[in-house]
């Protein structure tokens, strides 16, 4: 039951994320279309022909695809390290959980064995 509820919640979260991504992409496409349409109606910028274009700056600015790819490669490695850390943390804390389970029973035994103070 719990696994099913957990899986349902995960699927709902992923669905919401996918939907928000779709809405964001649609909004970005509309903004780009609007900006491009408006830019066609603007007068020419003085000396625009002297400004470097993004195609002239490949050594200065990385390609957007490369930035996205590099970022996700890094995040994959980071997430793998975080998972490894969490697994090690759970293993390290397992001794504490066993101690916590046995201590209340030992404390209860000690209380019931001690004579009542009056």
TAHU-V584417 format. One record per residue. NEAR is the number of other ideal C-beta (glycine too) atoms within 10 Angstrom. Layout:
# TAHU-V584417
((NEAR) (NEAR))
This chain:
# TAHU-V584417
((5) (6) (7) (8) (9) (10) (10) (10) (10) (10) (10) (10) (10) (10) (10) (10) (10) (10) (10) (10) (10) (10) (10) (10) (10) (10) (10) (10) (10) (10) (10) (10) (10) (10) (10) (9) (9) (9) (8) (7) (6) (7) (5) (7) (8) (7) (7) (8) (8) (6) (8) (9) (8) (10) (6) (10) (10) (9) (6) (8) (12) (13) (10) (9) (8) (10) (11) (11) (12) (11) (10) (10) (10) (10) (10) (10) (10) (10) (10) (10) (10) (10) (10) (10) (10) (10) (10) (10) (10) (10) (9) (9) (11) (10) (9) (9) (9) (10) (9) (10) (9) (9) (10) (9) (9) (9) (10) (10) (10) (9) (9) (7) (7) (8) (5) (5) (4) (3))
